[in-house]
Amino acid sequence: MNLFQRDRVNVAWIEPYVGEALRDACHLWKASLARVAFFTVFGAAVIFCYGFLDLAWSVNENGVSRYHGKAPSWDFTNLWMGARLALAGQIAVLFDVDAYRAAINRDVVTFLSNSEWSYPPPMLLVGAPFAYLPLHVAHVLWTIVTLALFTGVLRAVGGSGALCALMIMSPAAMFNMAFGQNGALTAALLIGGLVASDRRALLGGALVGLLIIKPHAAILAPACFLAARNYAAFFAAALFVCMIVPVSIAAFGMEAWTGFFQTTSPLMVSYLEEAYLSSYQQNGTSVFLFARSLGAGLPTAYAVQAIIAVPAIAMAWLMWRRPTREPLLRAAATGVLTVLVTPYGYVYELLCLPLAGLLLAMRTQWRSVPAMLVLMLSWLWPPVSIVITVTFLPLTPFVAALVAWFCWRALQESGDRERDKTKA
């Protein structure tokens, strides 16, 4: 073999490594491009959302928002007004829609249509401290407290400062800020309860039990605790619910519960089951709503919801069946799967969606192109979903399923690596 031939052989040995280097360079370039795209979208979304907040809180001479023609505190008004009436001993007004709206028009502002008390009685305990304050002051304080609780929980369960900052600036969080909704509170209780349950079962169960204020948000938690064989957390959640109910009865009387079951619950179900597309359904996120948008009757829509819920519950069960080193990602994925299980869900409850997207991207150090694409979709989806629901179809279940699948794959890969290390 002459020198020239040896050189050719050497080149042949090098070629695979050169090809691998080129592929790596191409992948890094694509990942860098995905990162630039996300942070460009991030900046544009922050500017847009702050502009939206300014527009929503720009009022005319009657104190009505120039954006939606209602009081700026729109959704928060219900929590504030309901608690004020309860503290004044006027529980019956909560369950008389006309009297309730008249009270809002008297004490807040006129033109606030479609207002009704829509929560279980324990929510009155949450709203009571804010009811002593002027409405707008209470709204600002509510926003600060709930977002601080949400970010505090994220930090307590291992989330980074960057994660917390990005979540505060997410469109999902700003949607809650604009209308004074409770998505940050329920997300904090769910995420905190699920993650804490691994090592502090009683605390985790207690936090989940607090979700009696919005029971559908915790619909998967019992299955998760049972799958993990965490019976202490399961019974702690049940015990805490059993403690909160008598406290609410002592504070507001049995009338609050009878009114909830006889009036509030049927009323909210009637809004859910209205002919598509009602004003309430514009913010909907469920499989049930998607089926209704295609013309399905109520029995068919509920059947479709149940059919899709089964694999979602199975996925949650399998995720919780074995331990994980990424409990925050697992908890966020559980929140995303909740969207597929409950027929009663709304846009302001989608904070787990961008949270899961951020965790997927951050665990790959922002280098995975698929993770970055999932992040961009989950980040923008909460406000975009309303436009798509109104103009096309309610596609949130498909987005939730996609994000949940990526979380599932990430958790599986993480578990496989841990098993390989153990074997080694």
FIROSE-807283 format. One record per residue (C-alpha): residue number from 1; x, y, z. Coordinates in nm, 4 decimals. Example, Ala and Ser with C-alpha at 12.3 -4.5 7.8 and 13.67 -1.06 7.14 Angstrom:
// FIROSE-807283
VEXKE  seq        px        py        pz
VEXKE    1    1.2300   -0.4500    0.7800
VEXKE    2    1.3670   -0.1060    0.7140
// end
This chain:
// FIROSE-807283
VEXKE  seq        px        py        pz
VEXKE    1    0.0000    0.0000    0.0000
VEXKE    2    0.1599    0.3305   -0.1074
VEXKE    3    0.1426    0.6589    0.0774
VEXKE    4   -0.1374    0.7885   -0.1398
VEXKE    5   -0.3497    0.4823   -0.0666
VEXKE    6   -0.2797    0.5139    0.3076
VEXKE    7   -0.3964    0.8753    0.2956
VEXKE    8   -0.7155    0.7681    0.1257
VEXKE    9   -0.7723    0.5113    0.3979
VEXKE   10   -0.7159    0.7755    0.6648
VEXKE   11   -0.9618    1.0060    0.4949
VEXKE   12   -1.2137    0.7255    0.4852
VEXKE   13   -1.1759    0.6814    0.8593
VEXKE   14   -1.2259    1.0555    0.9152
VEXKE   15   -1.5330    1.0925    0.6942
VEXKE   16   -1.7861    0.9485    0.9459
VEXKE   17   -1.6613    1.1858    1.2136
VEXKE   18   -1.6786    1.4814    0.9748
VEXKE   19   -2.0338    1.3842    0.8842
VEXKE   20   -2.1262    1.3565    1.2512
VEXKE   21   -1.9719    1.6975    1.3230
VEXKE   22   -2.1681    1.8508    1.0365
VEXKE   23   -2.4891    1.6988    1.1660
VEXKE   24   -2.4165    1.8312    1.5156
VEXKE   25   -2.3387    2.1757    1.3772
VEXKE   26   -2.6607    2.1718    1.1764
VEXKE   27   -2.8588    2.0658    1.4837
VEXKE   28   -2.7022    2.3410    1.6965
VEXKE   29   -2.7785    2.5967    1.4241
VEXKE   30   -3.1405    2.4844    1.4141
VEXKE   31   -3.1607    2.4941    1.7940
VEXKE   32   -3.0104    2.8441    1.7984
VEXKE   33   -3.2610    2.9533    1.5363
VEXKE   34   -3.5427    2.8019    1.7481
VEXKE   35   -3.4171    2.9897    2.0547
VEXKE   36   -3.4037    3.3175    1.8627
VEXKE   37   -3.7551    3.2493    1.7323
VEXKE   38   -3.8891    3.1786    2.0816
VEXKE   39   -3.7388    3.4846    2.2458
VEXKE   40   -3.8601    3.6966    1.9572
VEXKE   41   -4.2072    3.5550    2.0091
VEXKE   42   -4.1613    3.6002    2.3847
VEXKE   43   -4.0794    3.9697    2.3478
VEXKE   44   -4.3656    4.0292    2.1068
VEXKE   45   -4.6074    3.8437    2.3361
VEXKE   46   -4.5020    4.0451    2.6420
VEXKE   47   -4.5481    4.3734    2.4554
VEXKE   48   -4.8855    4.2589    2.3223
VEXKE   49   -5.0063    4.1379    2.6618
VEXKE   50   -4.9069    4.4547    2.8404
VEXKE   51   -5.0851    4.6481    2.5667
VEXKE   52   -5.3886    4.4280    2.6221
VEXKE   53   -5.3766    4.4921    2.9975
VEXKE   54   -5.3646    4.8650    2.9322
VEXKE   55   -5.6553    4.8424    2.6892
VEXKE   56   -5.8662    4.6243    2.9193
VEXKE   57   -5.8161    4.8699    3.2059
VEXKE   58   -5.8832    5.1791    2.9960
VEXKE   59   -6.2342    5.2882    3.1002
VEXKE   60   -6.4880    5.5405    2.9807
VEXKE   61   -6.6780    5.7923    3.1903
VEXKE   62   -6.9082    5.5164    3.3199
VEXKE   63   -6.6188    5.3075    3.4515
VEXKE   64   -6.6623    5.0495    3.1737
VEXKE   65   -6.3662    4.8982    2.9867
VEXKE   66   -6.3291    5.0287    2.6328
VEXKE   67   -6.2189    4.6774    2.5310
VEXKE   68   -6.4957    4.4459    2.6508
VEXKE   69   -6.7691    4.6881    2.7615
VEXKE   70   -6.7707    4.5618    3.1196
VEXKE   71   -6.6074    4.6573    3.4473
VEXKE   72   -6.2268    4.6112    3.4222
VEXKE   73   -6.2355    4.3703    3.7167
VEXKE   74   -6.4967    4.1659    3.5293
VEXKE   75   -6.4321    3.8086    3.6538
VEXKE   76   -6.2873    3.9079    3.9909
VEXKE   77   -6.6074    4.1043    4.0561
VEXKE   78   -6.7929    3.7771    4.1159
VEXKE   79   -6.5548    3.6611    4.3876
VEXKE   80   -6.5523    4.0042    4.5510
VEXKE   81   -6.9280    4.0604    4.5286
VEXKE   82   -7.0201    3.7096    4.6382
VEXKE   83   -6.8004    3.7341    4.9460
VEXKE   84   -6.9410    4.0786    5.0330
VEXKE   85   -7.2964    3.9489    5.0159
VEXKE   86   -7.2077    3.6424    5.2223
VEXKE   87   -7.0398    3.8513    5.4908
VEXKE   88   -7.3477    4.0744    5.4986
VEXKE   89   -7.5682    3.7707    5.5597
VEXKE   90   -7.7279    3.7903    5.2136
VEXKE   91   -7.6457    3.4380    5.1023
VEXKE   92   -7.9816    3.3996    4.9274
VEXKE   93   -7.8886    3.6762    4.6812
VEXKE   94   -7.6036    3.4621    4.5461
VEXKE   95   -7.8571    3.2119    4.4154
VEXKE   96   -8.1005    3.4637    4.2673
VEXKE   97   -7.9399    3.5666    3.9376
VEXKE   98   -8.1490    3.8817    3.8931
VEXKE   99   -8.0930    3.9985    4.2498
VEXKE  100   -7.7225    3.9182    4.2238
VEXKE  101   -7.6813    4.1193    3.9040
VEXKE  102   -7.8800    4.4039    4.0541
VEXKE  103   -7.6408    4.4092    4.3512
VEXKE  104   -7.3409    4.4270    4.1155
VEXKE  105   -7.4998    4.7043    3.9116
VEXKE  106   -7.5699    4.8925    4.2341
VEXKE  107   -7.2329    4.8504    4.4026
VEXKE  108   -6.9927    4.8190    4.1086
VEXKE  109   -7.0976    4.9362    3.7638
VEXKE  110   -7.3812    4.8872    3.5190
VEXKE  111   -7.3466    4.7002    3.1896
VEXKE  112   -7.1816    4.4025    3.3613
VEXKE  113   -7.3836    4.1298    3.1907
VEXKE  114   -7.3592    3.7514    3.2361
VEXKE  115   -7.2668    3.7780    3.6024
VEXKE  116   -7.3619    3.5040    3.8441
VEXKE  117   -7.2135    3.3318    4.1461
VEXKE  118   -7.0394    3.0241    4.0066
VEXKE  119   -6.8262    2.8746    4.2861
VEXKE  120   -6.8650    2.6184    4.5658
VEXKE  121   -6.9133    2.7729    4.9145
VEXKE  122   -6.5478    2.7271    5.0244
VEXKE  123   -6.4525    2.9895    4.7671
VEXKE  124   -6.6344    3.2409    4.9882
VEXKE  125   -6.3683    3.1760    5.2528
VEXKE  126   -6.1013    3.2683    4.9979
VEXKE  127   -6.2800    3.5834    4.8858
VEXKE  128   -6.3752    3.7078    5.2332
VEXKE  129   -6.0496    3.8942    5.3141
VEXKE  130   -6.0647    4.0809    4.9831
VEXKE  131   -6.4302    4.1771    5.0236
VEXKE  132   -6.3401    4.4358    5.2888
VEXKE  133   -6.1379    4.6347    5.0336
VEXKE  134   -6.2492    4.8578    4.7428
VEXKE  135   -6.2942    4.6490    4.4293
VEXKE  136   -5.9946    4.7707    4.2281
VEXKE  137   -5.7629    4.7583    4.5294
VEXKE  138   -5.8844    4.4066    4.6028
VEXKE  139   -5.8255    4.3058    4.2393
VEXKE  140   -5.4652    4.4305    4.2425
VEXKE  141   -5.3976    4.2642    4.5774
VEXKE  142   -5.5590    3.9401    4.4586
VEXKE  143   -5.3373    3.9399    4.1497
VEXKE  144   -5.0220    4.0036    4.3524
VEXKE  145   -5.1049    3.7417    4.6146
VEXKE  146   -5.2047    3.4643    4.3732
VEXKE  147   -4.9090    3.5173    4.1388
VEXKE  148   -4.6715    3.5393    4.4358
VEXKE  149   -4.8165    3.2135    4.5674
VEXKE  150   -4.7761    3.0500    4.2257
VEXKE  151   -4.4139    3.1575    4.1826
VEXKE  152   -4.3404    3.0787    4.5475
VEXKE  153   -4.4662    2.7253    4.4965
VEXKE  154   -4.2552    2.6877    4.1808
VEXKE  155   -3.9438    2.7955    4.3707
VEXKE  156   -4.0267    2.5708    4.6654
VEXKE  157   -4.0556    2.2631    4.4439
VEXKE  158   -3.7294    2.3253    4.2589
VEXKE  159   -3.8199    2.5697    3.9833
VEXKE  160   -3.5498    2.8196    3.8851
VEXKE  161   -3.5777    3.1953    3.9105
VEXKE  162   -3.5786    3.2124    3.5308
VEXKE  163   -3.8711    2.9713    3.5168
VEXKE  164   -4.0690    3.1837    3.7642
VEXKE  165   -3.9924    3.5074    3.5777
VEXKE  166   -4.0921    3.3608    3.2433
VEXKE  167   -4.4155    3.2217    3.3856
VEXKE  168   -4.5081    3.5597    3.5377
VEXKE  169   -4.4623    3.7184    3.1952
VEXKE  170   -4.6479    3.4445    3.0087
VEXKE  171   -4.9694    3.5272    2.8229
VEXKE  172   -5.1500    3.2738    3.0444
VEXKE  173   -5.0526    3.4655    3.3596
VEXKE  174   -5.1364    3.8007    3.2047
VEXKE  175   -5.4791    3.6700    3.1050
VEXKE  176   -5.5385    3.6013    3.4734
VEXKE  177   -5.4098    3.9471    3.5654
VEXKE  178   -5.6414    4.1217    3.3214
VEXKE  179   -5.9630    3.9702    3.4528
VEXKE  180   -5.8707    3.8776    3.8088
VEXKE  181   -5.9180    3.5070    3.7495
VEXKE  182   -5.8072    3.2267    3.9816
VEXKE  183   -5.5902    3.0186    3.7481
VEXKE  184   -5.2675    3.1058    3.9327
VEXKE  185   -5.4203    3.0012    4.2650
VEXKE  186   -5.5509    2.6663    4.1425
VEXKE  187   -5.2275    2.5927    3.9531
VEXKE  188   -5.0259    2.6681    4.2679
VEXKE  189   -5.2380    2.4320    4.4774
VEXKE  190   -5.2253    2.1536    4.2176
VEXKE  191   -4.8531    2.1792    4.1395
VEXKE  192   -4.7579    2.2280    4.5033
VEXKE  193   -4.9783    1.9443    4.6226
VEXKE  194   -4.8623    1.6939    4.3618
VEXKE  195   -4.4906    1.7660    4.4033
VEXKE  196   -4.5034    1.7865    4.7831
VEXKE  197   -4.6902    1.4560    4.8062
VEXKE  198   -4.3711    1.2620    4.7233
VEXKE  199   -4.1927    1.3565    5.0453
VEXKE  200   -4.4537    1.5366    5.2546
VEXKE  201   -4.7697    1.3399    5.1913
VEXKE  202   -4.9876    1.5212    5.4435
VEXKE  203   -4.8949    1.8647    5.3083
VEXKE  204   -4.9439    1.7500    4.9497
VEXKE  205   -5.2831    1.6018    5.0277
VEXKE  206   -5.3890    1.9155    5.2161
VEXKE  207   -5.2998    2.1427    4.9224
VEXKE  208   -5.4937    1.9220    4.6820
VEXKE  209   -5.7839    1.9159    4.9282
VEXKE  210   -5.7963    2.2961    4.9107
VEXKE  211   -5.8953    2.2572    4.5468
VEXKE  212   -6.2481    2.1947    4.6664
VEXKE  213   -6.2795    2.5609    4.5619
VEXKE  214   -6.2487    2.4341    4.1996
VEXKE  215   -6.2958    2.0550    4.2168
VEXKE  216   -6.2485    1.9859    3.8461
VEXKE  217   -5.8895    2.1188    3.8689
VEXKE  218   -5.8022    1.8257    4.0982
VEXKE  219   -5.9903    1.5604    3.9038
VEXKE  220   -5.6741    1.3566    3.8328
VEXKE  221   -5.5101    1.3943    4.1741
VEXKE  222   -5.6809    1.0943    4.3420
VEXKE  223   -5.5738    0.8645    4.0584
VEXKE  224   -5.2177    0.9996    4.0826
VEXKE  225   -5.1980    0.9350    4.4566
VEXKE  226   -5.3381    0.5847    4.4170
VEXKE  227   -5.1031    0.5062    4.1283
VEXKE  228   -4.8067    0.6149    4.3421
VEXKE  229   -4.9440    0.4066    4.6312
VEXKE  230   -4.9385    0.7284    4.8301
VEXKE  231   -5.2396    0.6491    5.0440
VEXKE  232   -5.1382    0.9037    5.3069
VEXKE  233   -5.1714    1.1869    5.0536
VEXKE  234   -5.4989    1.0424    4.9239
VEXKE  235   -5.6596    1.0289    5.2676
VEXKE  236   -5.5082    1.3629    5.3697
VEXKE  237   -5.6806    1.5269    5.0722
VEXKE  238   -6.0103    1.3601    5.1600
VEXKE  239   -5.9748    1.4556    5.5266
VEXKE  240   -5.8984    1.8168    5.4405
VEXKE  241   -6.2086    1.8363    5.2219
VEXKE  242   -6.4120    1.6946    5.5097
VEXKE  243   -6.2684    1.9670    5.7336
VEXKE  244   -6.3324    2.2570    5.4931
VEXKE  245   -6.6975    2.1704    5.4346
VEXKE  246   -6.8069    2.2122    5.7994
VEXKE  247   -6.5975    2.5295    5.8281
VEXKE  248   -6.7846    2.6798    5.5327
VEXKE  249   -7.1167    2.5699    5.6852
VEXKE  250   -7.0243    2.7296    6.0165
VEXKE  251   -6.9256    3.0520    5.8396
VEXKE  252   -7.2115    3.0849    5.5899
VEXKE  253   -7.4762    2.8316    5.6869
VEXKE  254   -7.6112    2.5208    5.5169
VEXKE  255   -7.7991    2.7508    5.2779
VEXKE  256   -7.4722    2.8134    5.0931
VEXKE  257   -7.4420    2.4428    5.0079
VEXKE  258   -7.8076    2.3805    4.9276
VEXKE  259   -7.8038    2.6869    4.7021
VEXKE  260   -7.4899    2.5597    4.5318
VEXKE  261   -7.6378    2.2174    4.4530
VEXKE  262   -7.9870    2.3414    4.3682
VEXKE  263   -7.8990    2.6565    4.1729
VEXKE  264   -7.5314    2.7232    4.1017
VEXKE  265   -7.4250    2.3789    3.9821
VEXKE  266   -7.7245    2.3277    3.7485
VEXKE  267   -7.6788    2.6821    3.6146
VEXKE  268   -7.3138    2.6262    3.5263
VEXKE  269   -7.3970    2.2912    3.3660
VEXKE  270   -7.6633    2.4643    3.1558
VEXKE  271   -7.4011    2.7132    3.0321
VEXKE  272   -7.1712    2.4245    2.9462
VEXKE  273   -7.4459    2.2481    2.7535
VEXKE  274   -7.5744    2.5505    2.5609
VEXKE  275   -7.5893    2.5342    2.1833
VEXKE  276   -7.2475    2.6061    2.0364
VEXKE  277   -7.1100    2.8852    2.0383
VEXKE  278   -7.2202    3.0810    2.3461
VEXKE  279   -7.0204    3.3555    2.5150
VEXKE  280   -6.9067    3.1166    2.7891
VEXKE  281   -6.7922    2.8569    2.5385
VEXKE  282   -6.5575    3.1025    2.3671
VEXKE  283   -6.3172    3.0476    2.6576
VEXKE  284   -6.3760    2.6719    2.6758
VEXKE  285   -6.0957    2.4164    2.6421
VEXKE  286   -6.2566    2.0731    2.6724
VEXKE  287   -6.3039    1.7722    2.4465
VEXKE  288   -6.6744    1.8038    2.5208
VEXKE  289   -6.6775    2.1505    2.3655
VEXKE  290   -6.4869    2.0281    2.0597
VEXKE  291   -6.7457    1.7556    2.0044
VEXKE  292   -7.0257    2.0120    2.0410
VEXKE  293   -6.8563    2.2359    1.7838
VEXKE  294   -6.8876    1.9516    1.5309
VEXKE  295   -7.2620    1.9294    1.5935
VEXKE  296   -7.2638    1.6420    1.8430
VEXKE  297   -7.5617    1.6138    2.0758
VEXKE  298   -7.5155    1.6093    2.4504
VEXKE  299   -7.4989    1.2283    2.4933
VEXKE  300   -7.2469    1.1966    2.2083
VEXKE  301   -7.0350    1.4861    2.3356
VEXKE  302   -7.0202    1.3371    2.6848
VEXKE  303   -6.9348    0.9978    2.5354
VEXKE  304   -6.6482    1.1462    2.3332
VEXKE  305   -6.5259    1.3237    2.6453
VEXKE  306   -6.5275    0.9949    2.8367
VEXKE  307   -6.3508    0.8072    2.5566
VEXKE  308   -6.0665    1.0615    2.5451
VEXKE  309   -6.0498    1.0812    2.9249
VEXKE  310   -5.9662    0.7105    2.9553
VEXKE  311   -5.6222    0.7214    2.7850
VEXKE  312   -5.5476    1.0543    2.9593
VEXKE  313   -5.6145    0.8934    3.2985
VEXKE  314   -5.4101    0.5899    3.1951
VEXKE  315   -5.1165    0.8123    3.0983
VEXKE  316   -5.1358    0.9937    3.4323
VEXKE  317   -5.1547    0.6605    3.6132
VEXKE  318   -4.8431    0.5302    3.4378
VEXKE  319   -4.6530    0.8541    3.5011
VEXKE  320   -4.7244    0.8247    3.8713
VEXKE  321   -4.6723    0.4509    3.8959
VEXKE  322   -4.2988    0.4851    3.9392
VEXKE  323   -4.0747    0.7479    4.1024
VEXKE  324   -3.9205    1.0290    3.8978
VEXKE  325   -3.6341    1.2722    3.9349
VEXKE  326   -3.8423    1.5370    3.7565
VEXKE  327   -4.1467    1.5771    3.9837
VEXKE  328   -4.2217    1.9301    3.8649
VEXKE  329   -4.2437    1.8184    3.5018
VEXKE  330   -4.4676    1.5279    3.6046
VEXKE  331   -4.6962    1.7610    3.8003
VEXKE  332   -4.7163    2.0057    3.5080
VEXKE  333   -4.7966    1.7176    3.2724
VEXKE  334   -5.0735    1.6095    3.5093
VEXKE  335   -5.2186    1.9615    3.4919
VEXKE  336   -5.2091    1.9431    3.1123
VEXKE  337   -5.3797    1.6025    3.1103
VEXKE  338   -5.6545    1.7478    3.3296
VEXKE  339   -5.7627    1.9506    3.0254
VEXKE  340   -5.8411    1.6225    2.8481
VEXKE  341   -6.0336    1.4726    3.1374
VEXKE  342   -6.2719    1.7421    3.2562
VEXKE  343   -6.5579    1.8650    3.0372
VEXKE  344   -6.5597    2.1899    3.2371
VEXKE  345   -6.2416    2.3879    3.1683
VEXKE  346   -6.1529    2.7397    3.0597
VEXKE  347   -5.8582    2.9320    2.9157
VEXKE  348   -5.7556    3.0978    3.2409
VEXKE  349   -5.6819    2.7503    3.3839
VEXKE  350   -5.4089    2.6746    3.1278
VEXKE  351   -5.1013    2.7864    3.3256
VEXKE  352   -4.9710    2.4292    3.3330
VEXKE  353   -4.9498    2.4342    2.9533
VEXKE  354   -4.6701    2.6945    2.9188
VEXKE  355   -4.5145    2.5632    3.2402
VEXKE  356   -4.4770    2.2193    3.0830
VEXKE  357   -4.3404    2.3758    2.7631
VEXKE  358   -4.0802    2.5747    2.9561
VEXKE  359   -3.9719    2.2703    3.1552
VEXKE  360   -3.9320    2.0662    2.8364
VEXKE  361   -3.7148    2.3356    2.6777
VEXKE  362   -3.5086    2.4103    2.9895
VEXKE  363   -3.4303    2.0439    3.0590
VEXKE  364   -3.2570    2.0323    2.7155
VEXKE  365   -3.0824    2.3665    2.7826
VEXKE  366   -3.2886    2.5261    2.5061
VEXKE  367   -3.1166    2.3081    2.2438
VEXKE  368   -3.3916    2.0689    2.1366
VEXKE  369   -3.5731    2.1968    1.8296
VEXKE  370   -3.8905    1.9908    1.8973
VEXKE  371   -3.8961    2.1106    2.2602
VEXKE  372   -3.8584    2.4726    2.1483
VEXKE  373   -4.1439    2.4337    1.9012
VEXKE  374   -4.3638    2.2801    2.1698
VEXKE  375   -4.2691    2.5673    2.3990
VEXKE  376   -4.3693    2.8313    2.1430
VEXKE  377   -4.7023    2.6594    2.0851
VEXKE  378   -4.7821    2.6143    2.4546
VEXKE  379   -4.6621    2.9664    2.5380
VEXKE  380   -4.8862    3.1413    2.2860
VEXKE  381   -5.1840    2.9091    2.2992
VEXKE  382   -5.3915    3.0444    2.5939
VEXKE  383   -5.4828    3.3788    2.4307
VEXKE  384   -5.4639    3.2439    2.0741
VEXKE  385   -5.7086    2.9648    2.1576
VEXKE  386   -5.9945    3.2112    2.2034
VEXKE  387   -5.9476    3.3493    1.8520
VEXKE  388   -5.9214    3.0009    1.7029
VEXKE  389   -6.2259    2.8786    1.8980
VEXKE  390   -6.4387    3.1694    1.7749
VEXKE  391   -6.3179    3.1664    1.4139
VEXKE  392   -6.2602    2.7945    1.3577
VEXKE  393   -6.2809    2.5134    1.6161
VEXKE  394   -6.1850    2.4687    1.9844
VEXKE  395   -5.8530    2.2915    1.9306
VEXKE  396   -5.7110    2.3176    2.2827
VEXKE  397   -5.7494    1.9404    2.3496
VEXKE  398   -5.5157    1.8636    2.0595
VEXKE  399   -5.2531    2.1071    2.1878
VEXKE  400   -5.2860    1.9634    2.5391
VEXKE  401   -5.2480    1.6090    2.4040
VEXKE  402   -4.9340    1.7058    2.2094
VEXKE  403   -4.7700    1.8738    2.5099
VEXKE  404   -4.8682    1.5839    2.7386
VEXKE  405   -4.7145    1.3360    2.4940
VEXKE  406   -4.3816    1.5222    2.4894
VEXKE  407   -4.3853    1.5304    2.8700
VEXKE  408   -4.4570    1.1585    2.8769
VEXKE  409   -4.1652    1.0876    2.6419
VEXKE  410   -3.9303    1.3072    2.8460
VEXKE  411   -4.0269    1.1349    3.1711
VEXKE  412   -3.9859    0.7923    3.0087
VEXKE  413   -3.6383    0.8806    2.8809
VEXKE  414   -3.5425    1.0156    3.2219
VEXKE  415   -3.6632    0.6960    3.3885
VEXKE  416   -3.4761    0.4792    3.1389
VEXKE  417   -3.1517    0.6667    3.2052
VEXKE  418   -3.1934    0.6206    3.5796
VEXKE  419   -3.2480    0.2461    3.5353
VEXKE  420   -2.9388    0.2212    3.3149
VEXKE  421   -2.7301    0.3987    3.5791
VEXKE  422   -2.8635    0.1655    3.8465
VEXKE  423   -2.7765   -0.1415    3.6397
VEXKE  424   -2.4289   -0.0048    3.5669
// end
